[in-house]
Amino acid sequence: MRDTITKEHLDRYLALTKAALGKLRICAPERSFNRRLAESFLEMARTYFSDAEHFAAQGDYVNAFASVNYAHGWLDCGARVGLFDVGQDDQLFTLFE
């Protein structure tokens, strides 16, 4: 049973989320409600990812780990409902099928 967040563990999750951020593309039409929703999801993910990096740099691995998981949750949600094109990547994202 793991009860400690190590730097290596945290670095793995930060790298996964960074890769996911680099891969996705907003696919909702420019002048649509879903476009605004996708942009909002992406902004939330980027903000939480930035927070995770900040906490990690401070040595606060617990809050960094929580923040990176929130960031990736926003990305997974956007991919799952079709706001983001993720190229069918079911390794970085949780897809519907």
C-alpha positions in Angstrom: 0.0 0.0 0.0 1.4 3.4 -1.0 0.8 6.2 1.4 3.5 8.7 0.3 3.7 10.9 -2.7 7.3 10.8 -3.9 8.9 13.3 -6.3 9.1 10.5 -8.9 5.4 9.7 -8.6 4.4 13.3 -8.8 6.8 13.9 -11.8 5.1 11.0 -13.6 1.6 12.6 -13.2 2.9 16.1 -14.1 4.5 14.6 -17.3 1.2 12.8 -18.2 -0.9 15.9 -17.8 1.7 18.1 -19.7 1.6 15.6 -22.6 -2.3 15.6 -22.6 -2.3 19.4 -22.6 0.0 19.4 -25.6 -2.0 16.8 -27.5 -5.6 18.0 -27.3 -7.3 20.4 -29.7 -10.6 22.1 -29.2 -12.9 20.7 -31.8 -16.1 22.6 -31.0 -17.2 25.2 -33.7 -15.8 28.7 -33.2 -19.2 30.4 -32.7 -20.8 27.9 -30.4 -21.6 27.5 -26.7 -19.5 24.3 -26.7 -16.5 26.3 -27.9 -16.9 28.6 -24.9 -17.3 25.5 -22.7 -14.2 23.9 -24.1 -12.2 27.0 -23.6 -13.4 27.2 -20.0 -12.5 23.5 -19.4 -9.0 24.1 -20.9 -8.5 27.3 -18.8 -9.4 25.3 -15.6 -7.0 22.5 -16.6 -4.2 24.9 -17.3 -4.8 26.8 -14.1 -4.8 23.7 -11.9 -1.7 22.4 -13.8 0.1 25.7 -13.1 -0.9 25.4 -9.4 0.5 21.9 -9.4 3.8 23.0 -10.8 4.0 25.8 -8.2 3.2 23.5 -5.3 5.8 21.0 -6.6 8.4 23.7 -6.8 7.7 24.5 -3.1 8.0 20.9 -2.1 4.3 20.6 -1.3 3.7 17.3 -3.0 0.2 16.7 -1.5 -1.3 19.9 -3.0 0.7 19.4 -6.2 -0.7 15.9 -6.6 -4.3 17.1 -5.9 -3.9 19.9 -8.4 -2.5 17.8 -11.2 -5.4 15.4 -10.7 -7.9 18.1 -10.9 -6.2 19.4 -14.1 -6.3 16.0 -15.7 -9.9 15.5 -14.6 -11.0 18.6 -16.6 -9.1 17.3 -19.6 -10.7 13.9 -19.4 -14.1 15.4 -19.0 -13.6 17.6 -22.1 -12.4 14.7 -24.1 -15.2 12.4 -23.0 -18.0 14.8 -23.9 -16.4 15.6 -27.2 -15.1 19.2 -26.6 -11.6 18.1 -27.3 -10.1 16.1 -30.2 -7.5 13.8 -28.6 -6.9 11.6 -31.6 -8.6 8.6 -29.9 -5.8 8.5 -27.4 -7.1 6.3 -24.6 -3.8 6.2 -22.8 -3.7 9.9 -21.9 -7.5 10.4 -21.8 -10.6 8.6 -20.5 -12.8 8.3 -23.6 -16.4 7.3 -23.8 -15.8 4.1 -25.8 
